[in-house]
Amino acid sequence: PIYSGIKQLVQALNPDDQSSFKQVVLIEFPKRGVYTVGFVTSEFGTHLSPNQSDTYYTVFVPTTPNPTSGFFLVVNKNDAQILSMSRQEAMTMIIS
């Protein structure tokens, strides 16, 4: 299980793989006024969205010190600030 989780994480952070973690975002989580770094994994289907006129992202928020586990969130696009950092830089910041 550990090898599988680490393998998936390494594949997701591969610079050539744009399919897993698409963008690095800053979101308010776990409560208002507290921010965390997460990774956009995809856009949430409009047929499942709480408000079908808005766009939502699915975001993975890794935990420390084990970034292979974390939280899966559905976040309004307007509440996700896209950061100008690479996936590798973000993961380094999270782990260290």
Phi and psi restraints in degrees (range 20) as a CNS / XPLOR table:
assign (resid 1 and name C) (resid 2 and name N)
       (resid 2 and name CA) (resid 2 and name C) 1.0 -67.2 20.0 2
assign (resid 2 and name N) (resid 2 and name CA)
       (resid 2 and name C) (resid 3 and name N) 1.0 -46.5 20.0 2
assign (resid 2 and name C) (resid 3 and name N)
       (resid 3 and name CA) (resid 3 and name C) 1.0 -59.1 20.0 2
assign (resid 3 and name N) (resid 3 and name CA)
       (resid 3 and name C) (resid 4 and name N) 1.0 -44.5 20.0 2
assign (resid 3 and name C) (resid 4 and name N)
       (resid 4 and name CA) (resid 4 and name C) 1.0 -61.0 20.0 2
assign (resid 4 and name N) (resid 4 and name CA)
       (resid 4 and name C) (resid 5 and name N) 1.0 -44.3 20.0 2
assign (resid 4 and name C) (resid 5 and name N)
       (resid 5 and name CA) (resid 5 and name C) 1.0 -64.5 20.0 2
assign (resid 5 and name N) (resid 5 and name CA)
       (resid 5 and name C) (resid 6 and name N) 1.0 -43.4 20.0 2
assign (resid 5 and name C) (resid 6 and name N)
       (resid 6 and name CA) (resid 6 and name C) 1.0 -67.4 20.0 2
assign (resid 6 and name N) (resid 6 and name CA)
       (resid 6 and name C) (resid 7 and name N) 1.0 -39.8 20.0 2
assign (resid 6 and name C) (resid 7 and name N)
       (resid 7 and name CA) (resid 7 and name C) 1.0 -60.7 20.0 2
assign (resid 7 and name N) (resid 7 and name CA)
       (resid 7 and name C) (resid 8 and name N) 1.0 -43.9 20.0 2
assign (resid 7 and name C) (resid 8 and name N)
       (resid 8 and name CA) (resid 8 and name C) 1.0 -63.2 20.0 2
assign (resid 8 and name N) (resid 8 and name CA)
       (resid 8 and name C) (resid 9 and name N) 1.0 -40.6 20.0 2
assign (resid 8 and name C) (resid 9 and name N)
       (resid 9 and name CA) (resid 9 and name C) 1.0 -64.8 20.0 2
assign (resid 9 and name N) (resid 9 and name CA)
       (resid 9 and name C) (resid 10 and name N) 1.0 -45.4 20.0 2
assign (resid 9 and name C) (resid 10 and name N)
       (resid 10 and name CA) (resid 10 and name C) 1.0 -62.2 20.0 2
assign (resid 10 and name N) (resid 10 and name CA)
       (resid 10 and name C) (resid 11 and name N) 1.0 -42.1 20.0 2
assign (resid 10 and name C) (resid 11 and name N)
       (resid 11 and name CA) (resid 11 and name C) 1.0 -64.1 20.0 2
assign (resid 11 and name N) (resid 11 and name CA)
       (resid 11 and name C) (resid 12 and name N) 1.0 -39.6 20.0 2
assign (resid 11 and name C) (resid 12 and name N)
       (resid 12 and name CA) (resid 12 and name C) 1.0 -66.8 20.0 2
assign (resid 12 and name N) (resid 12 and name CA)
       (resid 12 and name C) (resid 13 and name N) 1.0 -29.2 20.0 2
assign (resid 12 and name C) (resid 13 and name N)
       (resid 13 and name CA) (resid 13 and name C) 1.0 -93.0 20.0 2
assign (resid 13 and name N) (resid 13 and name CA)
       (resid 13 and name C) (resid 14 and name N) 1.0 -0.3 20.0 2
assign (resid 13 and name C) (resid 14 and name N)
       (resid 14 and name CA) (resid 14 and name C) 1.0 -61.8 20.0 2
assign (resid 14 and name N) (resid 14 and name CA)
       (resid 14 and name C) (resid 15 and name N) 1.0 125.7 20.0 2
assign (resid 14 and name C) (resid 15 and name N)
       (resid 15 and name CA) (resid 15 and name C) 1.0 -59.0 20.0 2
assign (resid 15 and name N) (resid 15 and name CA)
       (resid 15 and name C) (resid 16 and name N) 1.0 -25.0 20.0 2
assign (resid 15 and name C) (resid 16 and name N)
       (resid 16 and name CA) (resid 16 and name C) 1.0 -82.0 20.0 2
assign (resid 16 and name N) (resid 16 and name CA)
       (resid 16 and name C) (resid 17 and name N) 1.0 -14.6 20.0 2
assign (resid 16 and name C) (resid 17 and name N)
       (resid 17 and name CA) (resid 17 and name C) 1.0 -97.2 20.0 2
assign (resid 17 and name N) (resid 17 and name CA)
       (resid 17 and name C) (resid 18 and name N) 1.0 108.0 20.0 2
assign (resid 17 and name C) (resid 18 and name N)
       (resid 18 and name CA) (resid 18 and name C) 1.0 -101.1 20.0 2
assign (resid 18 and name N) (resid 18 and name CA)
       (resid 18 and name C) (resid 19 and name N) 1.0 8.7 20.0 2
assign (resid 18 and name C) (resid 19 and name N)
       (resid 19 and name CA) (resid 19 and name C) 1.0 -91.4 20.0 2
assign (resid 19 and name N) (resid 19 and name CA)
       (resid 19 and name C) (resid 20 and name N) 1.0 -24.4 20.0 2
assign (resid 19 and name C) (resid 20 and name N)
       (resid 20 and name CA) (resid 20 and name C) 1.0 -88.2 20.0 2
assign (resid 20 and name N) (resid 20 and name CA)
       (resid 20 and name C) (resid 21 and name N) 1.0 -71.8 20.0 2
assign (resid 20 and name C) (resid 21 and name N)
       (resid 21 and name CA) (resid 21 and name C) 1.0 -104.0 20.0 2
assign (resid 21 and name N) (resid 21 and name CA)
       (resid 21 and name C) (resid 22 and name N) 1.0 107.6 20.0 2
assign (resid 21 and name C) (resid 22 and name N)
       (resid 22 and name CA) (resid 22 and name C) 1.0 -81.7 20.0 2
assign (resid 22 and name N) (resid 22 and name CA)
       (resid 22 and name C) (resid 23 and name N) 1.0 -42.6 20.0 2
assign (resid 22 and name C) (resid 23 and name N)
       (resid 23 and name CA) (resid 23 and name C) 1.0 -145.8 20.0 2
assign (resid 23 and name N) (resid 23 and name CA)
       (resid 23 and name C) (resid 24 and name N) 1.0 156.3 20.0 2
assign (resid 23 and name C) (resid 24 and name N)
       (resid 24 and name CA) (resid 24 and name C) 1.0 -97.2 20.0 2
assign (resid 24 and name N) (resid 24 and name CA)
       (resid 24 and name C) (resid 25 and name N) 1.0 131.1 20.0 2
assign (resid 24 and name C) (resid 25 and name N)
       (resid 25 and name CA) (resid 25 and name C) 1.0 -130.6 20.0 2
assign (resid 25 and name N) (resid 25 and name CA)
       (resid 25 and name C) (resid 26 and name N) 1.0 157.9 20.0 2
assign (resid 25 and name C) (resid 26 and name N)
       (resid 26 and name CA) (resid 26 and name C) 1.0 -110.1 20.0 2
assign (resid 26 and name N) (resid 26 and name CA)
       (resid 26 and name C) (resid 27 and name N) 1.0 125.5 20.0 2
assign (resid 26 and name C) (resid 27 and name N)
       (resid 27 and name CA) (resid 27 and name C) 1.0 -132.4 20.0 2
assign (resid 27 and name N) (resid 27 and name CA)
       (resid 27 and name C) (resid 28 and name N) 1.0 157.9 20.0 2
assign (resid 27 and name C) (resid 28 and name N)
       (resid 28 and name CA) (resid 28 and name C) 1.0 -79.7 20.0 2
assign (resid 28 and name N) (resid 28 and name CA)
       (resid 28 and name C) (resid 29 and name N) 1.0 115.2 20.0 2
assign (resid 28 and name C) (resid 29 and name N)
       (resid 29 and name CA) (resid 29 and name C) 1.0 -166.8 20.0 2
assign (resid 29 and name N) (resid 29 and name CA)
       (resid 29 and name C) (resid 30 and name N) 1.0 133.9 20.0 2
assign (resid 29 and name C) (resid 30 and name N)
       (resid 30 and name CA) (resid 30 and name C) 1.0 -91.8 20.0 2
assign (resid 30 and name N) (resid 30 and name CA)
       (resid 30 and name C) (resid 31 and name N) 1.0 -1.4 20.0 2
assign (resid 30 and name C) (resid 31 and name N)
       (resid 31 and name CA) (resid 31 and name C) 1.0 -150.6 20.0 2
assign (resid 31 and name N) (resid 31 and name CA)
       (resid 31 and name C) (resid 32 and name N) 1.0 169.4 20.0 2
assign (resid 31 and name C) (resid 32 and name N)
       (resid 32 and name CA) (resid 32 and name C) 1.0 -58.3 20.0 2
assign (resid 32 and name N) (resid 32 and name CA)
       (resid 32 and name C) (resid 33 and name N) 1.0 137.0 20.0 2
assign (resid 32 and name C) (resid 33 and name N)
       (resid 33 and name CA) (resid 33 and name C) 1.0 87.4 20.0 2
assign (resid 33 and name N) (resid 33 and name CA)
       (resid 33 and name C) (resid 34 and name N) 1.0 -5.4 20.0 2
assign (resid 33 and name C) (resid 34 and name N)
       (resid 34 and name CA) (resid 34 and name C) 1.0 -117.9 20.0 2
assign (resid 34 and name N) (resid 34 and name CA)
       (resid 34 and name C) (resid 35 and name N) 1.0 129.5 20.0 2
assign (resid 34 and name C) (resid 35 and name N)
       (resid 35 and name CA) (resid 35 and name C) 1.0 -116.4 20.0 2
assign (resid 35 and name N) (resid 35 and name CA)
       (resid 35 and name C) (resid 36 and name N) 1.0 152.0 20.0 2
assign (resid 35 and name C) (resid 36 and name N)
       (resid 36 and name CA) (resid 36 and name C) 1.0 -144.2 20.0 2
assign (resid 36 and name N) (resid 36 and name CA)
       (resid 36 and name C) (resid 37 and name N) 1.0 159.5 20.0 2
assign (resid 36 and name C) (resid 37 and name N)
       (resid 37 and name CA) (resid 37 and name C) 1.0 -93.3 20.0 2
assign (resid 37 and name N) (resid 37 and name CA)
       (resid 37 and name C) (resid 38 and name N) 1.0 136.0 20.0 2
assign (resid 37 and name C) (resid 38 and name N)
       (resid 38 and name CA) (resid 38 and name C) 1.0 -139.0 20.0 2
assign (resid 38 and name N) (resid 38 and name CA)
       (resid 38 and name C) (resid 39 and name N) 1.0 176.5 20.0 2
assign (resid 38 and name C) (resid 39 and name N)
       (resid 39 and name CA) (resid 39 and name C) 1.0 -123.3 20.0 2
assign (resid 39 and name N) (resid 39 and name CA)
       (resid 39 and name C) (resid 40 and name N) 1.0 124.8 20.0 2
assign (resid 39 and name C) (resid 40 and name N)
       (resid 40 and name CA) (resid 40 and name C) 1.0 -70.8 20.0 2
assign (resid 40 and name N) (resid 40 and name CA)
       (resid 40 and name C) (resid 41 and name N) 1.0 126.6 20.0 2
assign (resid 40 and name C) (resid 41 and name N)
       (resid 41 and name CA) (resid 41 and name C) 1.0 -101.0 20.0 2
assign (resid 41 and name N) (resid 41 and name CA)
       (resid 41 and name C) (resid 42 and name N) 1.0 -30.3 20.0 2
assign (resid 41 and name C) (resid 42 and name N)
       (resid 42 and name CA) (resid 42 and name C) 1.0 -174.2 20.0 2
assign (resid 42 and name N) (resid 42 and name CA)
       (resid 42 and name C) (resid 43 and name N) 1.0 174.5 20.0 2
assign (resid 42 and name C) (resid 43 and name N)
       (resid 43 and name CA) (resid 43 and name C) 1.0 -85.9 20.0 2
assign (resid 43 and name N) (resid 43 and name CA)
       (resid 43 and name C) (resid 44 and name N) 1.0 140.9 20.0 2
assign (resid 43 and name C) (resid 44 and name N)
       (resid 44 and name CA) (resid 44 and name C) 1.0 -79.2 20.0 2
assign (resid 44 and name N) (resid 44 and name CA)
       (resid 44 and name C) (resid 45 and name N) 1.0 137.3 20.0 2
assign (resid 44 and name C) (resid 45 and name N)
       (resid 45 and name CA) (resid 45 and name C) 1.0 -58.3 20.0 2
assign (resid 45 and name N) (resid 45 and name CA)
       (resid 45 and name C) (resid 46 and name N) 1.0 132.7 20.0 2
assign (resid 45 and name C) (resid 46 and name N)
       (resid 46 and name CA) (resid 46 and name C) 1.0 -62.3 20.0 2
assign (resid 46 and name N) (resid 46 and name CA)
       (resid 46 and name C) (resid 47 and name N) 1.0 -29.6 20.0 2
assign (resid 46 and name C) (resid 47 and name N)
       (resid 47 and name CA) (resid 47 and name C) 1.0 -69.3 20.0 2
assign (resid 47 and name N) (resid 47 and name CA)
       (resid 47 and name C) (resid 48 and name N) 1.0 -16.2 20.0 2
assign (resid 47 and name C) (resid 48 and name N)
       (resid 48 and name CA) (resid 48 and name C) 1.0 -104.5 20.0 2
assign (resid 48 and name N) (resid 48 and name CA)
       (resid 48 and name C) (resid 49 and name N) 1.0 -10.5 20.0 2
assign (resid 48 and name C) (resid 49 and name N)
       (resid 49 and name CA) (resid 49 and name C) 1.0 -65.4 20.0 2
assign (resid 49 and name N) (resid 49 and name CA)
       (resid 49 and name C) (resid 50 and name N) 1.0 145.4 20.0 2
assign (resid 49 and name C) (resid 50 and name N)
       (resid 50 and name CA) (resid 50 and name C) 1.0 -62.5 20.0 2
assign (resid 50 and name N) (resid 50 and name CA)
       (resid 50 and name C) (resid 51 and name N) 1.0 -32.8 20.0 2
assign (resid 50 and name C) (resid 51 and name N)
       (resid 51 and name CA) (resid 51 and name C) 1.0 -132.4 20.0 2
assign (resid 51 and name N) (resid 51 and name CA)
       (resid 51 and name C) (resid 52 and name N) 1.0 106.2 20.0 2
assign (resid 51 and name C) (resid 52 and name N)
       (resid 52 and name CA) (resid 52 and name C) 1.0 -68.6 20.0 2
assign (resid 52 and name N) (resid 52 and name CA)
       (resid 52 and name C) (resid 53 and name N) 1.0 -10.8 20.0 2
assign (resid 52 and name C) (resid 53 and name N)
       (resid 53 and name CA) (resid 53 and name C) 1.0 -87.1 20.0 2
assign (resid 53 and name N) (resid 53 and name CA)
       (resid 53 and name C) (resid 54 and name N) 1.0 -8.9 20.0 2
assign (resid 53 and name C) (resid 54 and name N)
       (resid 54 and name CA) (resid 54 and name C) 1.0 -106.7 20.0 2
assign (resid 54 and name N) (resid 54 and name CA)
       (resid 54 and name C) (resid 55 and name N) 1.0 160.7 20.0 2
assign (resid 54 and name C) (resid 55 and name N)
       (resid 55 and name CA) (resid 55 and name C) 1.0 -101.2 20.0 2
assign (resid 55 and name N) (resid 55 and name CA)
       (resid 55 and name C) (resid 56 and name N) 1.0 137.4 20.0 2
assign (resid 55 and name C) (resid 56 and name N)
       (resid 56 and name CA) (resid 56 and name C) 1.0 -123.0 20.0 2
assign (resid 56 and name N) (resid 56 and name CA)
       (resid 56 and name C) (resid 57 and name N) 1.0 148.1 20.0 2
assign (resid 56 and name C) (resid 57 and name N)
       (resid 57 and name CA) (resid 57 and name C) 1.0 -107.7 20.0 2
assign (resid 57 and name N) (resid 57 and name CA)
       (resid 57 and name C) (resid 58 and name N) 1.0 150.0 20.0 2
assign (resid 57 and name C) (resid 58 and name N)
       (resid 58 and name CA) (resid 58 and name C) 1.0 -94.5 20.0 2
assign (resid 58 and name N) (resid 58 and name CA)
       (resid 58 and name C) (resid 59 and name N) 1.0 131.4 20.0 2
assign (resid 58 and name C) (resid 59 and name N)
       (resid 59 and name CA) (resid 59 and name C) 1.0 -127.8 20.0 2
assign (resid 59 and name N) (resid 59 and name CA)
       (resid 59 and name C) (resid 60 and name N) 1.0 132.9 20.0 2
assign (resid 59 and name C) (resid 60 and name N)
       (resid 60 and name CA) (resid 60 and name C) 1.0 -101.3 20.0 2
assign (resid 60 and name N) (resid 60 and name CA)
       (resid 60 and name C) (resid 61 and name N) 1.0 124.8 20.0 2
assign (resid 60 and name C) (resid 61 and name N)
       (resid 61 and name CA) (resid 61 and name C) 1.0 -111.3 20.0 2
assign (resid 61 and name N) (resid 61 and name CA)
       (resid 61 and name C) (resid 62 and name N) 1.0 105.7 20.0 2
assign (resid 61 and name C) (resid 62 and name N)
       (resid 62 and name CA) (resid 62 and name C) 1.0 -72.3 20.0 2
assign (resid 62 and name N) (resid 62 and name CA)
       (resid 62 and name C) (resid 63 and name N) 1.0 154.1 20.0 2
assign (resid 62 and name C) (resid 63 and name N)
       (resid 63 and name CA) (resid 63 and name C) 1.0 -102.8 20.0 2
assign (resid 63 and name N) (resid 63 and name CA)
       (resid 63 and name C) (resid 64 and name N) 1.0 159.5 20.0 2
assign (resid 63 and name C) (resid 64 and name N)
       (resid 64 and name CA) (resid 64 and name C) 1.0 -111.2 20.0 2
assign (resid 64 and name N) (resid 64 and name CA)
       (resid 64 and name C) (resid 65 and name N) 1.0 149.2 20.0 2
assign (resid 64 and name C) (resid 65 and name N)
       (resid 65 and name CA) (resid 65 and name C) 1.0 -86.5 20.0 2
assign (resid 65 and name N) (resid 65 and name CA)
       (resid 65 and name C) (resid 66 and name N) 1.0 2.1 20.0 2
assign (resid 65 and name C) (resid 66 and name N)
       (resid 66 and name CA) (resid 66 and name C) 1.0 -108.4 20.0 2
assign (resid 66 and name N) (resid 66 and name CA)
       (resid 66 and name C) (resid 67 and name N) 1.0 91.6 20.0 2
assign (resid 66 and name C) (resid 67 and name N)
       (resid 67 and name CA) (resid 67 and name C) 1.0 -73.7 20.0 2
assign (resid 67 and name N) (resid 67 and name CA)
       (resid 67 and name C) (resid 68 and name N) 1.0 -0.8 20.0 2
assign (resid 67 and name C) (resid 68 and name N)
       (resid 68 and name CA) (resid 68 and name C) 1.0 -80.4 20.0 2
assign (resid 68 and name N) (resid 68 and name CA)
       (resid 68 and name C) (resid 69 and name N) 1.0 -10.7 20.0 2
assign (resid 68 and name C) (resid 69 and name N)
       (resid 69 and name CA) (resid 69 and name C) 1.0 -113.8 20.0 2
assign (resid 69 and name N) (resid 69 and name CA)
       (resid 69 and name C) (resid 70 and name N) 1.0 163.5 20.0 2
assign (resid 69 and name C) (resid 70 and name N)
       (resid 70 and name CA) (resid 70 and name C) 1.0 172.2 20.0 2
assign (resid 70 and name N) (resid 70 and name CA)
       (resid 70 and name C) (resid 71 and name N) 1.0 -158.1 20.0 2
assign (resid 70 and name C) (resid 71 and name N)
       (resid 71 and name CA) (resid 71 and name C) 1.0 -116.7 20.0 2
assign (resid 71 and name N) (resid 71 and name CA)
       (resid 71 and name C) (resid 72 and name N) 1.0 142.0 20.0 2
assign (resid 71 and name C) (resid 72 and name N)
       (resid 72 and name CA) (resid 72 and name C) 1.0 -107.2 20.0 2
assign (resid 72 and name N) (resid 72 and name CA)
       (resid 72 and name C) (resid 73 and name N) 1.0 118.9 20.0 2
assign (resid 72 and name C) (resid 73 and name N)
       (resid 73 and name CA) (resid 73 and name C) 1.0 -123.3 20.0 2
assign (resid 73 and name N) (resid 73 and name CA)
       (resid 73 and name C) (resid 74 and name N) 1.0 151.7 20.0 2
assign (resid 73 and name C) (resid 74 and name N)
       (resid 74 and name CA) (resid 74 and name C) 1.0 -109.2 20.0 2
assign (resid 74 and name N) (resid 74 and name CA)
       (resid 74 and name C) (resid 75 and name N) 1.0 118.4 20.0 2
assign (resid 74 and name C) (resid 75 and name N)
       (resid 75 and name CA) (resid 75 and name C) 1.0 -125.5 20.0 2
assign (resid 75 and name N) (resid 75 and name CA)
       (resid 75 and name C) (resid 76 and name N) 1.0 135.0 20.0 2
assign (resid 75 and name C) (resid 76 and name N)
       (resid 76 and name CA) (resid 76 and name C) 1.0 -60.4 20.0 2
assign (resid 76 and name N) (resid 76 and name CA)
       (resid 76 and name C) (resid 77 and name N) 1.0 135.2 20.0 2
assign (resid 76 and name C) (resid 77 and name N)
       (resid 77 and name CA) (resid 77 and name C) 1.0 -54.4 20.0 2
assign (resid 77 and name N) (resid 77 and name CA)
       (resid 77 and name C) (resid 78 and name N) 1.0 -35.3 20.0 2
assign (resid 77 and name C) (resid 78 and name N)
       (resid 78 and name CA) (resid 78 and name C) 1.0 -70.1 20.0 2
assign (resid 78 and name N) (resid 78 and name CA)
       (resid 78 and name C) (resid 79 and name N) 1.0 -17.9 20.0 2
assign (resid 78 and name C) (resid 79 and name N)
       (resid 79 and name CA) (resid 79 and name C) 1.0 -97.7 20.0 2
assign (resid 79 and name N) (resid 79 and name CA)
       (resid 79 and name C) (resid 80 and name N) 1.0 4.1 20.0 2
assign (resid 79 and name C) (resid 80 and name N)
       (resid 80 and name CA) (resid 80 and name C) 1.0 -114.3 20.0 2
assign (resid 80 and name N) (resid 80 and name CA)
       (resid 80 and name C) (resid 81 and name N) 1.0 114.2 20.0 2
assign (resid 80 and name C) (resid 81 and name N)
       (resid 81 and name CA) (resid 81 and name C) 1.0 -91.1 20.0 2
assign (resid 81 and name N) (resid 81 and name CA)
       (resid 81 and name C) (resid 82 and name N) 1.0 116.3 20.0 2
assign (resid 81 and name C) (resid 82 and name N)
       (resid 82 and name CA) (resid 82 and name C) 1.0 -72.4 20.0 2
assign (resid 82 and name N) (resid 82 and name CA)
       (resid 82 and name C) (resid 83 and name N) 1.0 128.9 20.0 2
assign (resid 82 and name C) (resid 83 and name N)
       (resid 83 and name CA) (resid 83 and name C) 1.0 -97.9 20.0 2
assign (resid 83 and name N) (resid 83 and name CA)
       (resid 83 and name C) (resid 84 and name N) 1.0 148.9 20.0 2
assign (resid 83 and name C) (resid 84 and name N)
       (resid 84 and name CA) (resid 84 and name C) 1.0 -93.8 20.0 2
assign (resid 84 and name N) (resid 84 and name CA)
       (resid 84 and name C) (resid 85 and name N) 1.0 63.7 20.0 2
assign (resid 84 and name C) (resid 85 and name N)
       (resid 85 and name CA) (resid 85 and name C) 1.0 -139.5 20.0 2
assign (resid 85 and name N) (resid 85 and name CA)
       (resid 85 and name C) (resid 86 and name N) 1.0 153.3 20.0 2
assign (resid 85 and name C) (resid 86 and name N)
       (resid 86 and name CA) (resid 86 and name C) 1.0 -75.3 20.0 2
assign (resid 86 and name N) (resid 86 and name CA)
       (resid 86 and name C) (resid 87 and name N) 1.0 164.6 20.0 2
assign (resid 86 and name C) (resid 87 and name N)
       (resid 87 and name CA) (resid 87 and name C) 1.0 -62.6 20.0 2
assign (resid 87 and name N) (resid 87 and name CA)
       (resid 87 and name C) (resid 88 and name N) 1.0 -37.4 20.0 2
assign (resid 87 and name C) (resid 88 and name N)
       (resid 88 and name CA) (resid 88 and name C) 1.0 -66.5 20.0 2
assign (resid 88 and name N) (resid 88 and name CA)
       (resid 88 and name C) (resid 89 and name N) 1.0 -42.1 20.0 2
assign (resid 88 and name C) (resid 89 and name N)
       (resid 89 and name CA) (resid 89 and name C) 1.0 -63.1 20.0 2
assign (resid 89 and name N) (resid 89 and name CA)
       (resid 89 and name C) (resid 90 and name N) 1.0 -41.4 20.0 2
assign (resid 89 and name C) (resid 90 and name N)
       (resid 90 and name CA) (resid 90 and name C) 1.0 -64.4 20.0 2
assign (resid 90 and name N) (resid 90 and name CA)
       (resid 90 and name C) (resid 91 and name N) 1.0 -44.4 20.0 2
assign (resid 90 and name C) (resid 91 and name N)
       (resid 91 and name CA) (resid 91 and name C) 1.0 -66.3 20.0 2
assign (resid 91 and name N) (resid 91 and name CA)
       (resid 91 and name C) (resid 92 and name N) 1.0 -37.6 20.0 2
assign (resid 91 and name C) (resid 92 and name N)
       (resid 92 and name CA) (resid 92 and name C) 1.0 -61.0 20.0 2
assign (resid 92 and name N) (resid 92 and name CA)
       (resid 92 and name C) (resid 93 and name N) 1.0 -43.4 20.0 2
assign (resid 92 and name C) (resid 93 and name N)
       (resid 93 and name CA) (resid 93 and name C) 1.0 -63.2 20.0 2
assign (resid 93 and name N) (resid 93 and name CA)
       (resid 93 and name C) (resid 94 and name N) 1.0 -41.3 20.0 2
assign (resid 93 and name C) (resid 94 and name N)
       (resid 94 and name CA) (resid 94 and name C) 1.0 -66.6 20.0 2
assign (resid 94 and name N) (resid 94 and name CA)
       (resid 94 and name C) (resid 95 and name N) 1.0 -44.1 20.0 2
assign (resid 94 and name C) (resid 95 and name N)
       (resid 95 and name CA) (resid 95 and name C) 1.0 -72.2 20.0 2
assign (resid 95 and name N) (resid 95 and name CA)
       (resid 95 and name C) (resid 96 and name N) 1.0 -38.2 20.0 2
